[in-house]
Amino acid sequence: MQARPYHAATDEELIDQYRLAPDSAQSRRLIDELMRRHHDKVVAWCGRFAGNRDLAADLAQDVLVRAYSSLDMFRRGAKFTTWLYVIARNRCLDEQRARAARAALPHDALADIALDIPYDWNDGVAALDARDARIVVRGLMDAVLDDTEKRVMIMHYAHDVPLDTITAALGLTNASGAKAFIVSARRKLTAATRRWTVVNRYGGRARLRSGAEPRFAP
């Protein structure tokens, strides 16, 4: 049976046709039609949340990209508009959490907060009491991490911000988002704490107790 013309087909029929040959030129036209007919609706949904036309347009673009990349997860028998609305709602909630995280993060967080970043990566640092270990970790963060790695570590460990929310809050566009920066930062800090243990093996605790600055060789 011949498929109905694009403009006459339902959303669900367009998706069924797309799934027959997702990499074909025809499928590209099917997706263009699907996204075209829902673009203004998604912008309106996002606008009710954002209260800002430019932000609503950006959120809507993100929603449509997510919908396209997730079409394989759309279930036959479901209604496309309902599924699309769930994606839009979740994206807007992510943005809301990201706004809250940005507002809650102090500008000089490294200097002012008692970090709950794990400091038991090696015996040298773990042997210190909590206050001294945090001093060491803060110093090592300044010495070896870049600004993004520090912000991600602070938001995640000190403020319990989920990684997905951090990714949105900082506008990270790499494939793994904030998780990649956590992995990179922990790797750098692991190596740095090992070096710190060697450099400060003798007299390190005494320097901390006396108020002298510990050495943080990168």
Steps between C-alpha positions, in 0.01 A plus 500: 500500500639837400585736783293812533658836404707656776254777578207258524677242718465495876807548718505131578479408130794727424703321767403159363613607151822643642584173674485309172817674376631748759812589301326580172437843349127434524530443875672835535196664339269306732686626806505856364121485466457352848715765665353783290145427607592494870763775521267784596318283753826405672614864506168590668542223759853614580392864500256439783791376705773738388313830475764599248462464124868437426535240776176335392631471144827348624319252724262406219792432267655277763169318553460429129858376472443269796175375350667425167793319665258294713252395232608139537352511851157619384250218554247400239153577624612805696407853401793702371386833649477346848847350465638830370343693787674273753835576335423873507393489864813310604725740309334799665536340843870441426535869417318595820740288707795644310385855579472413867846344498653807334332730752611289797865471401711765677747684279787420738377157602847347518608747764185504708346153520611188685519260209357153536718374218639156585860533618587134564667439164824405672627423848692826534198728472260257669727495808438871557199615697200629302589870523861451387397260224257757361774765505720264300225415252411867447865581437538213259186605315644849450829352386390234251138552390370741238209732578232269356630197686495695827149630446369154413665345807365773729145483361486121512678420828442815707147583381371153400400625155427208259742464210226551238404828666863615511536420131202724423601772748851539358396449138734203454479360148741205519355152460517399868423843644597565863592135557807537278624793711449301821703212356775736381509693829515186714781361284700822537434516873600136547837565335542830685429349843761233434754769416389701802560197724857468374579871526340539846583161649728650762364787704180546293269470800725731702481768228121475500481515877729803515286686249765495224378437149540139382683460171279420203739413219297432184 
